[in-house]
Amino acid sequence: MNNEYFTIQQASEGIWGVISVPGSGSLGNAAIIDLGDLTVVVDTTNLPHSGALLRHTAEQLTNKPVKYVVNTHFHGDHVNGNQQFMKSEFISTVWTRDLLSDMGEVNIDLMQQNIQKIITSLNQVRSTQKDPHMLTEIGYDLSVQRALYDAIPSLCRVIPTITFEDKLVIQGTKRTIEVLSYGGGHSLSDAVVYVPEEQTLIAGDLISTKTIPVIPYGNPYAWIRILKRIQKDLKVDTVIPGHGEVSNSDRITDVIRFLENTITYVSGAVKSGKSESYWLEQGVLKGYEDWHLPQYFRWNFRWLFNSMLVQNNR
């Protein structure tokens, strides 16, 4: 059942993590939940092709068609496979639906131009790197970007039709899902899926396993608040993260700590008066050098550094 795009990890009874193979192009994780009388898929990966394999895998594992697809947020690596689930009903927050709707039809030329810019930028970063882990991760990233570039002409935007604000519950014969949103932290609007009977959380990109969280265009302060609320409100044994391996609730603390440490580090950098380029040369924040996607720490740093400079100059 594993393939070039993802491995299947049983997270708990009736729940499987669909974990992206690094460099394969699928990029975002997904999840399959058997509610007994119906099947739910959470997120649909980065490519139509990996989305098709995800649907096929879900049908094989549960012996049922996929009734509902939940999109945790609007980023492409979690929704680009949507078009392979056209017989399913799509669920998201009101805001995620509006964000996807406002994006309109796929603009092939513009998307390919943007991917080309990312590829050029990654090649520039790679040319100055000596660290073997960073070189490996940039190599994976380049493979993902090329796979997406090739897939763009076949992409169709699919807009969710069932929306909610804070909470939506679907009760199956064997287990229940609670689709919850506490606002936006990683993106402008983030949802998680909680299965109370199995104490399992499918977290989207609010939680990752040993993977640098992507902060730009989100709100790291709100993100920390959301994760602390999840810790307070939900009994979580198992986490299926947006990126990285299936794990446990310790990963929630890992991400809170990463965000807090990054805010402190960048705040100190701004106060130091030294230039952005000086700080970028310092590399990845100490303690996180071996995490996946280390190349995104630069993007996080640059975005937060400039945001804090603007606030300080007000």
C-alpha positions in Angstrom: 0.0 0.0 0.0 3.0 2.3 0.4 4.2 3.9 -2.9 6.7 6.5 -4.2 4.6 9.4 -2.7 3.7 8.3 0.9 3.9 5.6 3.5 0.9 4.4 5.5 1.4 4.5 9.3 -1.4 3.1 11.5 -1.9 5.9 14.1 -4.6 4.3 16.2 -7.7 2.0 15.7 -9.4 3.0 12.4 -7.0 5.9 11.7 -4.0 6.0 9.4 -1.4 8.7 8.8 -0.5 9.2 5.2 3.1 10.4 5.5 4.9 12.1 2.6 8.1 10.6 1.3 10.7 13.4 1.3 11.4 14.7 -2.2 8.5 12.8 -3.8 6.3 15.8 -4.5 3.4 14.9 -2.2 4.9 17.2 0.5 2.0 17.5 2.9 0.8 14.6 5.1 -2.9 13.4 5.0 -5.0 11.1 7.1 -7.6 8.4 6.6 -10.3 7.8 9.2 -12.8 4.9 9.2 -15.9 6.1 11.2 -17.5 2.7 10.7 -20.3 3.5 8.3 -18.3 6.1 6.3 -14.7 7.2 5.5 -13.1 10.6 6.0 -9.9 11.9 4.5 -8.1 14.9 6.0 -6.0 16.9 3.5 -5.2 15.7 0.0 -1.4 16.2 -0.5 0.4 18.5 -3.0 -0.2 16.8 -6.4 -3.2 15.5 -8.2 -1.4 12.2 -8.8 -0.6 11.6 -5.1 -4.2 12.7 -4.4 -5.5 9.9 -6.7 -3.3 7.3 -4.8 -4.6 8.7 -1.5 -8.2 8.1 -2.5 -7.4 4.6 -3.8 -5.6 3.8 -0.5 -8.5 5.1 1.6 -11.0 3.0 -0.3 -8.8 -0.1 0.0 -8.2 0.4 3.8 -11.8 1.0 4.7 -13.7 -0.8 1.9 -15.8 2.3 1.4 -15.8 5.4 -0.8 -14.6 8.6 0.8 -17.7 10.5 2.0 -16.0 13.6 3.4 -12.7 15.4 2.8 -11.6 18.0 5.4 -9.1 20.7 4.3 -7.3 21.9 7.4 -6.1 25.1 5.6 -5.7 26.6 2.2 -2.1 25.9 1.3 -1.5 23.9 -1.9 0.4 21.0 -0.3 -2.8 20.2 1.6 -5.4 20.9 -1.1 -3.9 20.3 -4.5 -5.1 16.7 -4.5 -8.8 17.8 -3.9 -9.7 17.3 -7.6 -9.3 13.5 -7.2 -12.2 13.4 -4.7 -15.0 14.9 -6.8 -17.6 12.3 -5.5 -16.8 13.4 -1.9 -18.1 16.4 0.1 -15.5 19.0 1.2 -15.4 20.6 4.6 -13.4 23.6 5.8 -13.6 26.7 7.9 -15.6 29.5 6.4 -12.4 31.5 5.9 -10.5 28.7 4.3 -13.3 28.3 1.8 -13.3 32.0 1.1 -9.5 32.0 0.6 -9.7 29.1 -1.9 -12.6 30.7 -3.6 -10.9 34.1 -3.9 -7.9 32.5 -5.5 -10.1 31.8 -8.6 -9.1 29.5 -11.4 -5.5 28.2 -11.5 -3.3 30.7 -13.4 -0.9 28.3 -15.0 1.7 30.9 -16.2 1.8 32.8 -12.9 2.0 29.7 -10.8 4.8 28.3 -12.9 6.7 31.6 -12.8 6.4 31.6 -9.0 7.7 28.0 -8.8 10.6 29.0 -11.1 11.5 31.8 -8.7 11.5 29.4 -5.8 13.7 26.9 -7.8 16.2 29.7 -8.6 16.3 30.9 -5.0 16.9 27.3 -3.7 19.7 26.8 -6.2 21.3 30.0 -5.0 21.1 28.9 -1.3 22.4 25.5 -2.3 25.5 27.0 -4.0 26.6 28.6 -0.8 26.0 25.5 1.5 28.4 23.0 2.8 26.2 21.3 5.5 25.3 17.8 4.3 21.9 17.8 6.0 20.9 21.2 4.4 22.1 20.0 1.0 20.0 16.8 1.2 16.9 18.8 2.3 17.3 21.4 -0.5 17.7 18.5 -2.9 14.3 17.1 -1.7 12.7 20.6 -2.0 13.9 21.1 -5.5 12.4 17.7 -6.5 9.1 18.7 -4.9 9.1 22.1 -6.7 9.8 20.4 -10.1 7.0 17.9 -9.6 4.6 20.7 -8.8 5.8 22.7 -11.8 5.0 19.8 -14.1 1.6 19.2 -12.4 0.3 22.8 -12.6 -1.3 22.5 -16.1 -3.5 19.7 -14.7 -4.5 21.5 -11.5 -8.2 22.4 -10.8 -9.3 24.4 -7.7 -11.9 22.7 -5.6 -13.9 24.8 -3.2 -15.4 23.2 0.0 -19.2 23.2 0.2 -19.6 22.5 3.9 -18.2 25.2 6.2 -18.1 25.8 10.0 -16.7 28.4 12.3 -15.6 26.7 15.6 -16.7 23.1 15.6 -18.4 20.5 13.4 -19.1 17.0 14.6 -19.6 13.9 12.4 -20.8 10.9 14.3 -20.1 7.5 12.7 -21.1 4.0 14.0 -17.6 3.3 15.4 -16.1 6.7 16.1 -16.7 10.4 15.9 -14.7 13.3 14.5 -14.7 16.8 15.8 -13.5 19.3 13.3 -12.2 22.3 15.3 -10.8 25.7 14.6 -9.3 28.1 17.1 -8.5 30.7 14.4 -5.4 31.1 12.4 -1.8 30.6 13.5 0.2 28.8 10.7 -2.2 30.2 8.0 -5.1 32.7 8.1 -7.4 29.9 9.2 -6.4 26.5 10.6 -8.6 23.5 11.5 -7.7 20.3 13.3 -9.6 17.0 13.4 -9.9 15.2 16.7 -11.1 11.7 17.3 -12.1 11.5 20.9 -12.5 7.7 21.1 -8.9 7.2 20.0 -7.5 10.4 21.5 -6.0 11.1 18.1 -5.4 14.6 16.6 -4.9 15.2 12.9 -3.2 18.6 13.2 -2.5 20.0 9.7 0.5 22.4 9.8 -0.2 23.6 13.3 2.0 20.7 14.4 5.0 19.0 12.7 7.4 16.3 13.8 11.1 17.5 13.8 10.3 19.7 10.8 10.8 23.5 10.8 7.3 25.1 11.0 6.7 27.7 8.2 5.8 31.0 9.9 5.5 33.6 7.1 1.9 35.1 6.5 0.8 33.4 9.7 0.8 34.7 13.3 3.3 33.0 15.6 1.8 34.6 18.7 -1.7 33.3 17.9 -0.2 29.9 16.9 1.3 29.5 20.4 -2.1 30.4 22.0 -3.9 27.8 19.7 -1.4 25.0 20.7 -1.7 25.8 24.4 -5.5 25.7 24.1 -5.3 22.3 22.3 -3.2 21.0 25.2 -5.8 22.3 27.7 -9.0 21.2 25.9 -8.1 17.9 24.3 -6.8 14.6 25.6 -4.2 13.7 22.9 -2.2 10.4 22.8 -1.4 10.4 19.1 -0.7 13.2 16.6 -0.7 13.0 12.8 1.2 16.1 11.9 1.1 18.1 8.7 4.8 17.2 8.1 6.9 14.4 9.6 6.2 11.1 11.3 3.1 10.1 13.3 4.0 10.8 17.0 2.6 11.8 20.4 1.5 14.9 22.2 5.2 15.9 23.0 5.3 17.3 19.5 2.8 20.1 20.5 5.3 21.2 23.1 8.2 21.0 20.5 6.4 23.4 18.2 5.4 25.9 21.0 9.1 25.9 22.1 10.3 26.4 18.5 8.0 29.4 18.0 8.9 30.9 21.4 12.6 30.4 20.8 12.4 31.9 17.2 10.5 35.0 18.4 13.1 35.6 21.2 16.0 35.0 18.7 14.6 37.3 16.0 13.6 40.0 18.6 17.2 40.0 19.9 18.5 40.2 16.3 16.4 43.3 15.6 17.6 45.0 18.9 21.2 44.2 18.1 21.2 46.7 15.2 23.2 44.2 13.0 21.9 43.7 9.5 19.5 41.0 8.3 22.3 39.5 6.1 24.6 39.2 9.2 22.0 37.1 11.0 21.1 35.0 8.0 24.8 34.0 7.8 24.4 32.5 11.4 22.3 29.7 9.9 19.6 27.7 11.5 18.7 28.4 15.2 20.8 26.3 17.5 19.1 23.0 18.5 17.1 22.8 15.3 19.9 22.1 12.7 18.9 18.5 12.3 15.2 19.1 11.7 13.6 18.7 8.2 13.2 21.7 6.0 16.0 23.7 7.6 16.1 25.9 4.5 12.8 27.5 5.6 14.4 28.9 8.7 15.8 31.7 6.5 12.3 32.5 5.2 11.0 32.5 8.8 13.8 34.7 10.0 13.5 37.3 7.2 9.7 37.6 7.5 9.7 38.0 11.3 12.8 40.3 11.3 11.1 42.7 8.8 7.7 42.4 10.6 9.4 43.4 13.9 11.4 46.2 12.3 8.1 47.7 10.9 6.4 47.5 14.3 9.4 49.1 16.1 9.4 52.0 13.6 5.7 52.8 14.1 
